[in-house]
């Protein structure tokens, strides 16, 4: 049957903020011969989350502005509505009816896996069906989706069907990674990168919102207004480099030293990590695109791991935590291991404030917390150190730290942030409360041996000799720096007793 010339599609952007290598957008574009328009709905419920970050939101808005610019340069358009998904689509469809414009043939979007997103998408699937509008979805920000690695052939999402320990999950992930299906997705990403270099985008899309309505757009675009309103609440300089092209520049820079990743990734004074997490968060970059750009499609899981393997395993960690959240959504609010749900944390608010301010008297901890507050980012090794310190030394509920990280991090992402905190607190998958208690002084000496990281972020300690830099209270100097707020050795014993008391019940 011949298509009507007036047919068009709408792509609903959420956390896939790019034009190139966007599978659902690409499908819609092909289906409607370029007559596809973009929409984004600002959801007040999401913006009202208690862990909302004005800094991360500013980075998100800046990325959306680049997305809109790229769409318009390619002949398309992006409409940003100041309503949640239900109200936004109702308002849009009502306006289309009022102006005598037919509804879209299809709405497309890329799938998401968080509890809120799943409920949203289940609702919209039914809502669109009632309107007679077809829905098309694609995977995007995960290479392998949570239900694709069910254990022992069990039904995904059922008890015992998912991996609760990283190592076996990783082995299964790599097996599937080398399947023809997944390798084809990586090859498709490679083609996207080649096209991105070779061809201009002008004229690719064949419809704008004003053209659809035959004149001036009767709906207000709220993107610029959101930027102005949010600007007063940002507390750090927001990176100028955003979007897919900026992310790929970071990827290419990292490719030059990826072989040394395994040796340097744990040293915060060294630029040894990829720093791609903020681009993964908002969908400027996907694992498939990064793997293609880094040439990692042939990486095998081996005992002797090179830098390329170690970095890819960090991608696997991210997908592992998403699989946990999808299969066990309650972990967003409580301990994965039920015996640790009711741990009696001390939750001293003064100690929590000292931790947030970087004034604990433990230099590596304070350096990390100050870096976080000043930049919206923290080195991964230091994230583990400060999380261990909060939960095992200060005996403060991991959820307090998880929320604070989400308030501060530009790469704040529910699944990996939750998984990382529960790993540190030993309340999550594969817990080791007797081993996973970091000594902050020894961690500082091991991973900041020259003191460069500490001296950068804790300038009060610049004159302290290196041999006591990570225990400055031993320097004998009069310093404008606090004494340790707790004694690690005694707090370690108290933490072990706390976990043991729950395990023995």
C-alpha positions, 0 to 999 in steps of 0.5 A: 500500500502506498504511503500518504505523503502527509505521514510523519513520525515523532521521535521522543528524546529522553536520554539519547541526546544525539542525532547520529547513531540513534537507532529509534530516530534512524528507524523513524527517519527511514519509515517516514522518508525524513519526515520525523520531528523531535520532542522532549517533555520536561517532567516535573516529577523527575525534576522534583526528585530529592536528589535533583542536581542543578549542575547536571541539569545545566549540562543536560540542557546544554547538550539539548541545545546542541541536539536542537542545533544539529537537528535544525542544521539537518533540516529537522526540529526539536520541540521542548515542552514544559509538561510531563510526558502525559500532559505534554503529549496530550497538549501536543495531540490536542493542538494537532487536532485543533489546527487540523494536522493529522496525528503522527503515524509513529512515535519512537523512543529508545528504551530505558530501564529504571523503575520510573522510566519503565512505569512511564513507558508502560503507560505511554504504550497504552496511551498511544495505542488508544490514540491509534499511533504506532510505537517503535522502540530500540535499545540504545544506552545498554549494549546488552539489555537486562533480560538477555542474560537470564540464568539457567533459562529462567524467565527474566525478572523472576526469582533466581533468574539474574546474576547477583555476582559480577564475575559470572555476569561478566563471563556471560556478557563477554560470551554474548558480546562476541555473538553475531547479533552484538557484533553487528551492532558494533559494526553499525556503530562503526558505520555511523562514525564513518558517515559522521566524518564523511557527509554533511547533515544538511537536508537530511530531515524534511520537516520542521514543527512550523512547517507541519503547522503551516506557519508559526508554531502554536506551542512554546519551546521552553528550552531557553527558558529552562536554561535561564531559570536553572542558571542561578542554581548552578554552583560549578562551571558547566563544561562547554564541550557537549554532545556526540562530537565532544564525546568522541573527542574524549574517546579519541584522546583516551584511545592514545593511552588506553593500553596504560589504563590498567596501570594508571586508572587508580591514581587520581593525580594522573589522567588515566581514566576515560572520563566518558561517564557524563556522556554515557549518562545523557546519551551523547555517547553509547557503549556501542559507539565508544567500543567502535571508536576505541576498536574494542570489538575483538577484546576477549575476557582473559586472565591476563588483562590488558588496558583495553579489557579492563576498560571494557569490563567497566562498561560491563559493571555499568550494565551489571548494575542496570541488570540488578536495578531492572531485575530488583527495582527495590534496590533504588530505595533499600539494601539489595541484601535483605539482612542489611535493610535495618542496619542501625547506622549512627547517622551523625549529622555533624560528621556527615557535614564534615564529610560533605565539606571535605573536613574529616582530617583524612586528606584523600577523603577530603580531596575527593569531596572537595573535587566533587563540590568544585567540579561535579566529578570525582575519580573512581578510586576516590569514590570508593574511598570516600564511600567506604569512609562514610559507611564503615568509618562514620557509620552513616547510611549509604543512602545519605551518600548516594543522594549527595553524589546524585546531587553533585555529580555531572555523571550521576546515574541511578543504577551505577551510583546505587550499585557503587554505593551498595558495593562500598557499604557491603549491602549489595551484590557480592558483599565483603564487609570483613574485607571491604573496609578501606584504610583511608591513610593507606589508600592515600599513600598507595594511590597518591604516593607523591601527594599531588592530588591531595596538595591540589585539593587540600592546599592547607597541606602544601607545606606538610612533608610527604612522609606524613602528608596522609596523616598530617596530625603527625607532622607536629605543625600548626595547621589550618586543617582538622584533626581526624574526626574519628580513629579508623582502627576503632571505627573499623572494629565497630563496623565489623561488629555492626555487620556481624550483629545483623548476620548472626540474627 
